[in-house]
Amino acid sequence: MSVLAAIVDTGALLKVIMWSLLSGLGLTLVFSVGIVGVARTDDLRRAGRGGAATGYVVLAVVSALVVVAGVVEAIVVMTTK
């Protein structure tokens, strides 16, 4: 077991697992909020209150930008290591 411990840096491995879990859950949550924004916008538009949907449109766009930024950041981090 000591040979395996010498080969694997468990501290770095746990850090990678933690950040992967947090970023995966975080981006999934932000994407879900964006879907809610799109759905509420569509509901308000169908009810004839399209002007009241501006906040939900902004929510959906900001969520989409955050998800795209997260994906781009992940690609940059992976390619520079």
Secondary structure, DSSP 4 states (H G I P E B T S, - for coil): -HHHHHHS-HHHHHHHHHHHHHHHHHHHHHHHHHHHHHHHHHHHHHTT-GGGGHHHHHHHHHHHHHHHHHHHHHHHHHHH-
